[in-house]
Amino acid sequence: MPEFRNKQPNESCSIDSRIRLANLIMRLFELWELSSEDQSAMLGLSKNNQDTLNRYRNGEPFANDSDLIDRAGYLLSIHKALRILYPRNRDLVYRWIKMPNKAFANKSPLEVAKDKQIEGLTEISLYLDSALNC
């Protein structure tokens, strides 16, 4: 379970935490080479919300929104699991999100996340958690 999800629903993240979180997620999106449309979808923003993405890239904190914080937690959980599963293959760690996967009916995890939104991120995270526990 992502560490940011452990907070109580009414408990807010500090501005510093949300700035660090935005920086981490925007860097992850660069490593995954996601388009602006895909980045927006992963964060639950409207399609091609370039202004908001640019603000996050320029050091503004994520909004204090539980859905956004949850999504970020899942994204970091996915990335952490991939780094553990493929410690010697950074290329695969960063390509995996776009690769078709039998576990997802030959859709890529990115497609699953875009189609199912936060439920898709949850599904991907749980899939990787189960792979770690084998």
C-alpha positions as CSV (number, residue, x, y, z in Angstrom):
1,M,0.0,0.0,0.0
2,P,1.5,3.4,-0.9
3,E,2.7,5.4,2.1
4,F,0.6,8.5,1.1
5,R,-2.6,6.3,1.4
6,N,-2.0,5.7,5.1
7,K,-3.2,9.2,6.0
8,Q,-6.7,9.7,7.4
9,P,-9.1,11.1,4.8
10,N,-9.4,14.5,6.5
11,E,-5.7,14.7,7.3
12,S,-3.9,17.1,4.9
13,C,-0.4,16.7,3.5
14,S,2.0,19.5,4.2
15,I,2.8,21.9,1.4
16,D,6.5,20.6,1.5
17,S,5.3,17.0,1.2
18,R,3.1,17.9,-1.8
19,I,5.9,19.8,-3.5
20,R,8.2,16.8,-3.1
21,L,5.5,14.5,-4.3
22,A,4.9,16.6,-7.4
23,N,8.6,16.7,-8.2
24,L,8.8,12.9,-7.8
25,I,5.8,12.2,-10.0
26,M,6.8,14.6,-12.7
27,R,10.3,13.1,-12.8
28,L,8.7,9.6,-13.0
29,F,6.6,10.7,-16.0
30,E,9.8,11.9,-17.7
31,L,11.4,8.6,-17.1
32,W,8.3,6.7,-18.4
33,E,8.3,9.2,-21.4
34,L,4.5,9.8,-21.0
35,S,2.8,12.4,-23.2
36,S,1.0,15.3,-21.5
37,E,-2.3,13.6,-22.2
38,D,-1.1,10.4,-20.5
39,Q,0.3,12.4,-17.6
40,S,-3.1,14.2,-17.1
41,A,-4.9,10.9,-17.3
42,M,-2.7,9.3,-14.6
43,L,-3.3,12.2,-12.3
44,G,-7.0,12.3,-13.0
45,L,-6.8,15.7,-14.6
46,S,-8.8,16.9,-17.7
47,K,-7.2,15.8,-21.0
48,N,-4.0,17.7,-21.9
49,N,-4.1,19.9,-18.8
50,Q,-0.8,21.4,-19.7
51,D,-1.1,24.4,-17.5
52,T,-1.4,22.3,-14.3
53,L,1.3,19.9,-15.4
54,N,3.6,22.9,-16.0
55,R,2.9,24.3,-12.6
56,Y,3.8,21.0,-11.0
57,R,7.0,20.8,-13.1
58,N,7.9,24.3,-12.0
59,G,7.8,23.4,-8.3
60,E,4.2,24.1,-7.3
61,P,2.7,21.6,-4.8
62,F,0.1,19.0,-5.8
63,A,-3.4,20.1,-4.8
64,N,-4.4,18.9,-1.4
65,D,-6.9,16.5,-2.9
66,S,-7.1,12.9,-1.7
67,D,-7.7,11.5,-5.2
68,L,-4.6,13.1,-6.5
69,I,-2.5,12.1,-3.5
70,D,-3.8,8.5,-3.8
71,R,-3.0,8.4,-7.5
72,A,0.5,9.6,-6.8
73,G,0.9,7.0,-4.0
74,Y,-0.1,4.3,-6.5
75,L,2.3,5.6,-9.1
76,L,5.2,5.5,-6.7
77,S,4.2,2.1,-5.5
78,I,4.2,0.8,-9.1
79,H,7.6,2.3,-9.7
80,K,9.1,0.9,-6.5
81,A,7.8,-2.6,-7.3
82,L,9.3,-2.4,-10.8
83,R,12.7,-1.4,-9.5
84,I,12.6,-4.3,-7.1
85,L,11.4,-6.8,-9.7
86,Y,14.0,-5.7,-12.3
87,P,17.0,-4.3,-10.4
88,R,19.4,-4.8,-13.2
89,N,17.2,-3.7,-16.1
90,R,16.4,0.0,-15.8
91,D,15.2,0.1,-19.4
92,L,12.5,-2.4,-18.6
93,V,11.6,-0.6,-15.4
94,Y,10.8,2.5,-17.5
95,R,9.3,0.8,-20.5
96,W,7.1,-1.7,-18.6
97,I,4.2,0.8,-18.2
98,K,3.7,1.0,-22.0
99,M,4.2,-2.7,-22.8
100,P,1.3,-5.1,-23.5
101,N,0.8,-7.5,-20.6
102,K,-1.1,-10.8,-20.6
103,A,-2.3,-10.1,-17.0
104,F,-4.2,-7.1,-18.4
105,A,-5.7,-8.8,-21.5
106,N,-2.7,-7.7,-23.5
107,K,-3.3,-4.1,-22.7
108,S,-0.4,-2.0,-21.4
109,P,-0.6,-0.9,-17.8
110,L,-0.9,2.6,-19.1
111,E,-4.0,1.7,-21.0
112,V,-5.5,0.0,-18.0
113,A,-4.8,3.1,-15.9
114,K,-6.3,5.4,-18.5
115,D,-9.4,3.2,-19.0
116,K,-10.1,2.4,-15.4
117,Q,-8.6,5.5,-13.7
118,I,-7.8,5.0,-10.0
119,E,-9.2,1.5,-10.1
120,G,-6.7,0.7,-12.8
121,L,-3.8,2.1,-10.8
122,T,-5.0,0.0,-7.9
123,E,-5.2,-3.1,-10.1
124,I,-1.7,-2.6,-11.4
125,S,-0.2,-1.9,-8.0
126,L,-1.9,-5.1,-6.6
127,Y,-0.6,-7.1,-9.6
128,L,3.0,-6.0,-8.9
129,D,2.6,-6.5,-5.1
130,S,1.6,-10.1,-5.8
131,A,4.6,-10.6,-8.1
132,L,6.8,-9.3,-5.3
133,N,5.3,-11.8,-2.9
134,C,5.9,-14.9,-5.1
